[in-house]
C-alpha cells in the first residue's frame, strides 16, 4: 500500500455524499432560471446582475473591514458597535440574494433600504466612536461609503442618486472629522472632496450601465415593431400578388374560353370548376406566411404595453422544450390591441385616491399557444353593471378575442378587488 492509500480506504459516506438525483435537479433548476430570465428586458437583467455584484461587494467589504472594526471599537460599546456594522453591511447579503430571482421592485426596495441604512450608520458613528486608537487616521465607514452610493444607484433615478452622493459625502466627512477632531477647515473640505470624487465615479458607471440597458430595450422594441409591421405588409403584398395571379391565370382565362366556345364544353366545365375551387380556397385560407416565434412575440407584446405606459411591470415565462410558438402577425396584432385596451382602461378607471397601484403583465408561452394576463389591484368594478355604451371591455377586448380563430378572452373583477384580464390563443384550429 502506498502512502496515499486505496479507494477502499475512503469512507462510504464520502462517495455517497454526491447525490446524482439532487445534482441533476439542481442543474435543471438552474437551467429553468436561465430560461425564464432570457426574455427579461435588458434593463431588468442589468439591474439583477448589478444587484448581485453590489451585494457581494458589500459582503466582501464587511469581511475585509472586520479587523478595522474590532480595532476602532476598543473604546466603544460592543452593542453599539454591532448595531453600526449591521446598519452599514447587513442588507448587502439580502440584496445579493433577492437579485437572483426576485422582481425589479423588490431589488430596488432592498437597495434603497441598504442606502438609507448606511446613512443612519454614518449619522450615529460620532456618538459611538468617541475615542479612537492613535494609529487610526480615518473611520472605516468613511472609507467604504461607496457601498451606499452603489445601492442608491440601483434604487433611484440619477437625480436622487446624485443628491445621495452629495448628502452622504457631507455626512461622511463630518463623521470622520468628529471622530478625528481637527480645526482645519481644509481637512474637512478634503474629506468631502475625496468621498464625493471617488463615489461620483462609481455612480457614473452604474448610471451609464443602466442607461445603456434601457437604450437597448427601446431599440429592441422599435426594431420588433418595425419587423412585425414589415412582415405584415409583406404578407399582404404576397396575398394580393397571389390573388392577382389567380384572377389572371384562372378567372380571366375561363371567361375568355367561355366567350369563344359559345356552346357547352366538358373541358370548359372542368376548368370552371377548378377555378371556383381555387377561389374558394383563396377566400377561406387562414394561412399566414409570416409568423413570430416566442422571442419575437414577447418583444412585440412588451412594446405594445410600454407604448401605453412604460412603468407597467412585464414578465415573460417560457417552458424549455415546449415553447415552439408560431404566432401569425395578424394574431399578434389583435392580442396586442386587446392588451393595450385593457391597460388603457386600467389607467382611466382603476385609480384609487391616495394609493399607488400595481399593474403587471405576465406572458406565458407554451406548446403552440400563448397566454397573456394583465392584473391591477385598483378599484375594480361590477361586470354586470357595465353600461351598454361602454365598448372598451365588450368590443375592444372580448370582442376582438372572440373574432380571433383559436382565441378567447376573460375579464374578472369586483369592486375594491382589482381587475384581471386574460387573453388566450391556442392556434387556428
Secondary structure, 3 states (H helix, E strand, C coil): CCCCCCHHHCCHHHHHCCCHHHHHHHHHHHHHHHHHHHCCCHHHHHHHHHHHHHHHHHHHHHHHCHHHHHHHCCCCCHHHHHHHHHHHHHHHHHHHHHHHHCCHHHHHHHHHHHHHHHHHHHHHHHHHCCCCCCCCCCCHHHHCCHHHHHHHHHHCCHHHHHHHHHHHHHHHHHHHHHHCCCCCHHHHHHHHHHHHHHHHHHHHHHHHHHHHHHHHHHHHHHHHHHHHHHHHHHHHHHHHHHHHHHHHHHHHHHHHHHHHHCCCCHHHHHHHHHHHHHHHHHHHCCCCCCEECHHHHHHHHHHHHHHHCCCCEEEEEECCCCCCCCEEHHHHHHHHHHHHHHHHHHHHHCCCCCCCCCEEEEEEEECCEEEEEEEECCCCCCHHHCCCCCHHHHHHHHHHHHHCCCEEEEEEECCCCCEEEEEEECCCC
